[in-house]
Structure formats: structure tokens, C-alpha cells
Amino acid sequence: MNNNLPTKFEQNIDFAKLTSRLVSSGEQTTNVKVFFKDYTPINKVQDQCAVICDVHSTVIDCIDIYFGVRANQISEALLQSVVKTIFENYYDLAVEEIVTAYETFTPQKTDWRNVTKPEILKPIYEYTKLKKRVLSEYDKQIKEQVIEQERLNEAKVFYTKSCDIYQNSLKEGVWLGDCFNASVIYKRFRDYFTQEQKNELKKKASELFYKYNNENEIMYYAYSEDRILANLVVETAIKNKWHLKI
């Protein structure tokens, strides 16, 4: 995950909603929370001795709370093996996330007297799998928002340019832009036309469209009926020296 992503995009994403949507209906969903910021992964904690002890005691507490197995019922060899695997395979999780993993993904079982290493690690595995999916979707949404913002910025620049072209065209008495420039400003002149005049322009645009279709295939693809209509409207506006309502 890119921690340097724009804050304004991050604030537009509902992480709780995103997480819940990615959790399958068969899993426990109460209080599912994936940590994104404001946590320190266990491999980034300066005092590694302290964090090893913290993870060790956290695992013991979670096994007690969610598996119903007391610390004296679990061998130290098993606990050390579990902690070792956590540091080898789940080093990018925070201690708080380990707790969340057990809160969320502890499987249903009535007899934990013979709890195994895979059973102890399964909640952490499931949480990590979910987190990867959420982060992947998160990055996807961020990219989509960035792309959309860039598109809006480009559209704004193009609109401003088209308005400037129109103002210059008024001075020259002829439309200096193209159908693409016209298409982003022509609706600003809708109040200048009667319904009858609008119908006439639409009819003329349709006739020109089919004319281009028959005469020039390139013109046909460049000029849709709407673009032709836009050009006709703007040309009429220039002729009448209408003010552009920005």
C-alpha cells in the first residue's frame, strides 16, 4: 500500500464498508477491521525482544479467550513454533491485528483439548488473506479516483480553452474552433433559441450527418449528430454575437 497517496482520495473510501463487502457470508463479520495506518508492524518495532514477548503473551491470551485453552495446557514448544511462524510469515501485521484476527476468524469448535498449530494460525492466515484483498481493492479505488480527477481536470482545461476560442471568434466574426470545442459550450446558448429553431437545427444536423456518411467515411466518424448540432449552434451564436453564459 502506498502511504503517500493523496489524503482527499483516502477520505472518500469507506474502509468498513469495503472490508465487509469482501468478507464472505460464511465468515464471522462482527467488528471486522483491517488496519491501514496508525499501527506498527511487528518487524518494525525497535525493541524486538519486547515485541516477541508481546506476541507470545497475545497468542496465549487469544488461545485462552477464543479457544478456551489455558496456557498450562499448551506446550511451550508449540507456542514458540507459532510465534516463530508469525514472525516469519506475518511480520507485516501489528500486535493489534493479531488480536483482531482471533476476534474475527476463530473457527467454531466444541473441543479444543487437542488444538494444533494450523488451528492456532488459521485466524491470522484468514485475516492476512482478507487484508490483501482489501488493500488490493483500496489501491484500485485510489487509482480510479486519481484517473477520474485527471479526466475532470483535463475537461476543465478544455472547457476554458473552448470559451477563450469563442471569445476570439466573436472578434473575428467566424467560429475558430472545431466540433469538439463547440460540443462543450453549445448548451450555454439553449435559452437563445425557440423550440422551433431548435427543431430546425436538429433536422439540419441530421441531414449533414447522413451527407458525411455518404461522402466521406472519415467525416462520418469524426462528426456525430450531436457534434454537428453543436457546431451549428455555435456558428449561429457567433453570427448573432451572443454572449457566452459561462
Helices and strands as residue ranges (DSSP letters): H 7-10, H 15-22, G 42-44, H 48-62, I 63-67, G 71-73, H 76-89, H 95-105, H 117-172, H 179-183, G 186-192, H 195-215, H 217-222, H 225-240
